[in-house]
Amino acid sequence: MSKNIILTGGIFFLLGFLLLHPAESLSCARAGMTLWLNTLIPTLLPFIILTGMLTHTGHIRKFLLPFESFFRIFPGVSIWGGYVFILGMLCGYPLGAKLASDLYESQKISKKEALYLTTFCNNPSPAFIITYLGKSCLKDAVPVGMIFTGIFLSNLICMLFFRYPVYKNTIILALPPMHKNTSHGTIHIQSIPDPPNSTAQISSHENVLDHSIMNGFETITRLGGYILLFSVLAGCIRYYEPFPPFFQYLILGFTEITTGLSLISSSGLSDTTRIILSIAATASGGLCILAQTRSVLHHDLSILPYFISKCICALLTAGILYCLISYL
């Protein structure tokens, strides 16, 4: 009931902003749609289509088979989980979470593995960090290597936290269903095997390419809707300025990171504050990415592990960057 009241109040608040301030709301909506059209579609849509095709064909497992031992030892996942691990690090929000959800839905990984993967495989892309965050927003004020160190070191710590204290070092292996080995205190939980002829069923009813393209456009359209709404919300916060400057930029940065980072970069905050706030917001993804991630997750998968992991990452990134800036 309380969630519905908050949601209804937020809807009426945004509707009021749209009606009372049409010029400002149009500018915000246009900025969000420009971001979606010029950045999100050309950078993310090809990855969504191609990774969808790889998932349906199933051949990616053969290519990653030589790295099976590495995936089980380091991140503690199956081969399919290693596929999510690699692409989640390279392709940007929210592809890591979508891949984990798609593989769970196609019964290639277990629910526990999918939830575990969302805690460290949904990240900003290196291209976004280098070009937009490092060059456009921070103007090369901090070496890009330091940015990567802060974000990915905090992500590594977060992964270890969920692997050991939370999931008790559960190792996910390709064993028969419901097989458990409790020797040495370790439980081996298998990823559910591929359903028989699952790829053949897709091929016989619908071309894999057509299926992947339609799925890609459905996903990218949904993400565009979230960017539009959160861009309007960020514009509303900017217009009314209900908080002191630092807290206003803090909220803007953690609402929609692309718009928020641009505003933080042109703010009157100190250089150190701008750097730490910008990189911490990027590591968290913000509320817009949180909503996008929830939209691409299977309904069986909870958003809570992802949300907790991003809160931890943001705090750790801020602490690591503060130490690096202060002592290097």
Secondary structure, DSSP 8 states (H G I E B T S, - for coil): -HHHHHHHHHHHHHHHHHHH-HHHHHHHHHHHHHHIIIIIHHHHHHHHHHHHHHHHH-THHHHHGGGHHHHHHTT---HHHHHHHHHHHHH-TTHHHHHHHHHHHTTSS-HHHHHHHHTTS----HHIIIIIIIIIITTTSS-HHHHHHHHHHHHHHHHHHIIIIITTT-EEE--STT----GGG--EEE-----TTHHHHHHHHS-HHHHHHHHHHHHHHHHHHHHHHHHHHHHHHHHH--S-HHHHHHHHHTT-HHHHHHHHHTSSS-HHHHHHHHHHHHHH-HHHHHHHHHHHS-TTS-SHHHHHHHHHHHHHHHHHHHHHHHH-
